[in-house]
Amino acid sequence: MYLTALSVLNGLYEEFFLLGYLVRGFAAAGASIAIGLSVFIRLLYHLYQGPIGAISVVVVGVIFSLYYWRVRSLWPVAFAHILIDVIALA
């Protein structure tokens, strides 16, 4: 139960900050700047996972950011992040 709650909180926080705040906030600078900044900060959050983890975080970050840029909906991305966390912690 605790790990599920932690996964929900983490997924919501990261996606609302990285996509809802940063990508939306830097959208006027263009997609590459907004998405690049979001992916870079996401990478910094997860450096503790090592090189292989960093690669997977960048890939997921790019996919999530591109999806958000196109659709402008945070909930599917937040749900996917929560699901990834729950599976990783199970």
Backbone as CSV, one residue per row, in Angstrom:
resi,resn,N_x,N_y,N_z,CA_x,CA_y,CA_z,C_x,C_y,C_z
1,MET,0.824,-1.193,0.000,0.000,0.000,0.000,0.865,1.253,0.000
2,TYR,1.903,1.264,0.846,2.808,2.414,0.932,3.503,2.651,-0.409
3,LEU,3.977,1.571,-1.054,4.681,1.713,-2.323,3.752,2.209,-3.422
4,THR,2.504,1.792,-3.383,1.534,2.272,-4.360,1.285,3.756,-4.171
5,ALA,1.106,4.180,-2.929,0.895,5.607,-2.648,2.113,6.418,-3.066
6,LEU,3.296,5.905,-2.807,4.520,6.582,-3.214,4.611,6.690,-4.732
7,SER,4.237,5.637,-5.427,4.245,5.642,-6.893,3.268,6.669,-7.446
8,VAL,2.091,6.756,-6.857,1.090,7.721,-7.305,1.601,9.141,-7.090
9,LEU,2.103,9.419,-5.918,2.599,10.753,-5.598,3.766,11.136,-6.504
10,ASN,4.709,10.235,-6.678,5.872,10.493,-7.521,5.466,10.727,-8.974
11,GLY,4.623,9.859,-9.508,4.193,9.992,-10.904,3.457,11.293,-11.157
12,LEU,2.564,11.639,-10.249,1.822,12.896,-10.404,2.754,14.099,-10.299
13,TYR,3.615,14.102,-9.283,4.526,15.232,-9.107,5.418,15.417,-10.327
14,GLU,6.095,14.347,-10.738,7.049,14.484,-11.839,6.379,14.949,-13.121
15,GLU,5.255,14.366,-13.478,4.625,14.742,-14.752,3.993,16.133,-14.694
16,PHE,3.396,16.482,-13.570,2.824,17.821,-13.484,3.916,18.882,-13.490
17,PHE,5.073,18.598,-12.879,6.167,19.566,-12.903,6.882,19.563,-14.247
18,LEU,7.338,18.383,-14.687,8.169,18.309,-15.884,7.413,18.643,-17.164
19,LEU,6.169,18.214,-17.244,5.404,18.480,-18.463,4.442,19.646,-18.280
20,GLY,3.618,19.559,-17.253,2.598,20.585,-17.058,3.170,21.950,-16.764
21,TYR,4.294,22.008,-16.078,4.885,23.298,-15.735,5.997,23.680,-16.711
22,LEU,7.011,22.818,-16.865,8.160,23.174,-17.691,7.846,23.210,-19.179
23,VAL,7.255,22.154,-19.709,6.977,22.136,-21.145,5.977,23.230,-21.497
24,ARG,4.948,23.359,-20.711,3.969,24.419,-20.970,4.621,25.792,-20.809
25,GLY,5.445,25.950,-19.790,6.073,27.240,-19.529,7.085,27.656,-20.586
26,PHE,7.767,26.695,-21.182,8.777,27.002,-22.191,8.286,26.731,-23.608
27,ALA,7.012,26.508,-23.790,6.463,26.215,-25.116,6.731,27.340,-26.109
28,ALA,6.714,28.578,-25.645,6.959,29.713,-26.540,8.366,29.676,-27.131
29,ALA,9.303,29.015,-26.452,10.675,28.901,-26.948,10.804,27.816,-28.013
30,GLY,9.756,27.046,-28.213,9.763,25.979,-29.210,9.811,24.608,-28.573
31,ALA,9.423,23.633,-29.371,9.333,22.256,-28.882,10.686,21.711,-28.436
32,SER,11.728,21.974,-29.188,13.025,21.383,-28.841,13.546,21.914,-27.510
33,ILE,13.361,23.198,-27.240,13.808,23.769,-25.960,12.943,23.237,-24.821
34,ALA,11.627,23.294,-24.984,10.712,22.863,-23.925,10.892,21.389,-23.601
35,ILE,10.940,20.561,-24.619,11.087,19.117,-24.414,12.495,18.796,-23.927
36,GLY,13.497,19.435,-24.508,14.878,19.198,-24.090,15.106,19.530,-22.625
37,LEU,14.566,20.652,-22.170,14.701,21.034,-20.768,14.013,20.021,-19.857
38,SER,12.820,19.623,-20.231,12.067,18.653,-19.438,12.808,17.317,-19.341
39,VAL,13.323,16.838,-20.459,14.044,15.559,-20.471,15.342,15.675,-19.679
40,PHE,16.037,16.804,-19.801,17.284,16.998,-19.065,17.047,16.978,-17.551
41,ILE,16.032,17.672,-17.094,15.744,17.693,-15.656,15.264,16.323,-15.191
42,ARG,14.490,15.640,-16.023,14.076,14.263,-15.696,15.310,13.378,-15.532
43,LEU,16.273,13.537,-16.414,17.511,12.770,-16.330,18.242,13.067,-15.020
44,LEU,18.319,14.339,-14.644,18.988,14.698,-13.399,18.314,14.048,-12.193
45,TYR,16.981,13.956,-12.214,16.242,13.292,-11.134,16.665,11.836,-10.965
46,HIS,17.058,11.220,-12.076,17.247,9.769,-12.069,18.686,9.330,-12.287
47,LEU,19.649,10.203,-12.109,21.054,9.826,-12.308,21.503,8.703,-11.378
48,TYR,20.849,8.593,-10.237,21.207,7.535,-9.287,20.992,6.141,-9.869
49,GLN,20.255,6.035,-10.968,19.970,4.731,-11.571,21.113,4.213,-12.437
50,GLY,22.148,4.999,-12.623,23.297,4.569,-13.409,23.095,4.781,-14.899
51,PRO,24.082,4.378,-15.700,24.041,4.652,-17.139,22.881,3.986,-17.878
52,ILE,22.602,2.731,-17.559,21.499,2.038,-18.241,20.170,2.674,-17.854
53,GLY,20.008,2.971,-16.575,18.797,3.653,-16.117,18.653,5.016,-16.763
54,ALA,19.772,5.726,-16.923,19.726,7.053,-17.538,19.241,6.973,-18.976
55,ILE,19.698,5.987,-19.701,19.259,5.820,-21.093,17.762,5.558,-21.143
56,SER,17.273,4.664,-20.293,15.836,4.354,-20.306,15.008,5.557,-19.862
57,VAL,15.521,6.335,-18.912,14.803,7.524,-18.455,14.720,8.554,-19.578
58,VAL,15.788,8.713,-20.337,15.766,9.659,-21.460,14.770,9.197,-22.512
59,VAL,14.762,7.918,-22.833,13.830,7.397,-23.829,12.382,7.616,-23.378
60,VAL,12.080,7.234,-22.141,10.724,7.426,-21.610,10.387,8.918,-21.561
61,GLY,11.342,9.744,-21.157,11.113,11.178,-21.088,10.787,11.784,-22.441
62,VAL,11.492,11.364,-23.473,11.213,11.862,-24.817,9.828,11.409,-25.276
63,ILE,9.495,10.153,-25.045,8.176,9.638,-25.441,7.071,10.389,-24.712
64,PHE,7.194,10.520,-23.401,6.180,11.234,-22.618,6.062,12.686,-23.072
65,SER,7.199,13.343,-23.292,7.185,14.753,-23.680,6.570,14.961,-25.051
66,LEU,6.926,14.110,-25.996,6.336,14.227,-27.336,4.837,13.973,-27.304
67,TYR,4.431,12.986,-26.537,2.999,12.716,-26.393,2.292,13.935,-25.811
68,TYR,2.845,14.480,-24.739,2.222,15.641,-24.114,2.205,16.839,-25.062
69,TRP,3.292,17.052,-25.785,3.355,18.173,-26.721,2.251,18.073,-27.771
70,ARG,1.992,16.865,-28.212,0.993,16.666,-29.265,-0.432,16.694,-28.726
71,VAL,-0.688,16.040,-27.596,-2.046,15.835,-27.093,-2.436,16.874,-26.033
72,ARG,-1.467,17.372,-25.284,-1.689,18.340,-24.192,-2.594,17.796,-23.094
73,SER,-2.391,16.535,-22.772,-3.126,15.917,-21.674,-2.130,15.229,-20.746
74,LEU,-2.153,15.632,-19.476,-1.214,15.076,-18.501,-1.639,13.723,-17.941
75,TRP,-2.934,13.469,-17.875,-3.407,12.266,-17.181,-2.912,10.961,-17.777
76,PRO,-2.914,10.782,-19.098,-2.382,9.506,-19.623,-0.900,9.310,-19.297
77,VAL,-0.136,10.391,-19.362,1.295,10.306,-19.070,1.514,10.038,-17.578
78,ALA,0.773,10.728,-16.735,0.898,10.509,-15.288,0.517,9.071,-14.935
79,PHE,-0.555,8.568,-15.538,-0.964,7.184,-15.274,0.122,6.203,-15.728
80,ALA,0.711,6.445,-16.896,1.775,5.570,-17.390,2.978,5.603,-16.446
81,HIS,3.315,6.782,-15.951,4.436,6.903,-15.010,4.135,6.143,-13.721
82,ILE,2.933,6.294,-13.221,2.542,5.566,-12.007,2.639,4.063,-12.225
83,LEU,2.163,3.611,-13.354,2.210,2.184,-13.687,3.650,1.672,-13.766
84,ILE,4.520,2.435,-14.394,5.940,2.054,-14.479,6.527,1.947,-13.068
85,ASP,6.224,2.915,-12.210,6.760,2.890,-10.842,6.233,1.693,-10.057
86,VAL,4.936,1.426,-10.162,4.339,0.295,-9.435,4.982,-1.016,-9.879
87,ILE,5.162,-1.186,-11.178,5.776,-2.407,-11.700,7.235,-2.526,-11.231
88,ALA,7.964,-1.407,-11.256,9.374,-1.430,-10.850,9.530,-1.750,-9.370
89,LEU,8.564,-1.302,-8.551,8.661,-1.512,-7.108,8.026,-2.822,-6.644
90,ALA,7.347,-3.495,-7.540,6.667,-4.745,-7.168,7.640,-5.906,-7.036
